[in-house]
Amino acid sequence: MAEVPQNRPLKSYAAEPHNSIAAPAIDANNFELKPSLLSAVQQNQFSG
């Protein structure tokens, strides 16, 4: 792990270290979107 300097400004504690964040590889080729589901989503209005 990388060493953290002792005298850090307060704002640096709120920011996550970017070197430790890695997006996982996802291979999602095994799904199907049915036309009825697409039609239902297009016809409903979402309030939120």
C-alpha positions in Angstrom: 0.0 0.0 0.0 1.2 3.5 -0.7 2.3 5.6 2.3 0.1 8.5 3.2 1.8 11.7 4.3 1.1 12.7 7.9 0.3 16.3 7.3 -2.6 16.1 4.8 -5.1 18.8 4.2 -8.6 18.0 5.4 -10.1 18.0 1.9 -7.8 15.1 0.9 -9.6 12.8 3.4 -12.9 13.3 1.5 -11.4 12.2 -1.9 -10.9 8.6 -2.6 -7.5 7.4 -3.9 -7.9 6.8 -7.6 -5.1 4.2 -7.8 -7.0 1.7 -5.7 -10.2 1.8 -7.7 -10.6 -0.7 -10.5 -13.7 -1.5 -12.5 -14.4 -5.3 -12.7 -14.5 -6.9 -16.1 -18.1 -7.9 -16.8 -19.0 -10.1 -19.8 -22.8 -9.9 -20.0 -23.8 -11.7 -23.2 -26.4 -14.0 -21.7 -29.5 -11.8 -21.4 -32.5 -11.1 -23.5 -34.7 -8.0 -23.6 -38.3 -9.0 -24.5 -40.3 -6.6 -26.6 -43.2 -6.6 -24.0 -40.8 -5.3 -21.4 -39.5 -2.5 -23.7 -43.0 -1.5 -24.5 -44.0 -1.4 -20.8 -41.1 0.8 -19.9 -41.7 3.2 -22.8 -45.4 3.6 -21.9 -44.9 4.2 -18.2 -43.8 7.6 -16.9 -41.5 7.5 -14.0 -41.9 10.1 -11.3 -39.0 10.5 -9.0 
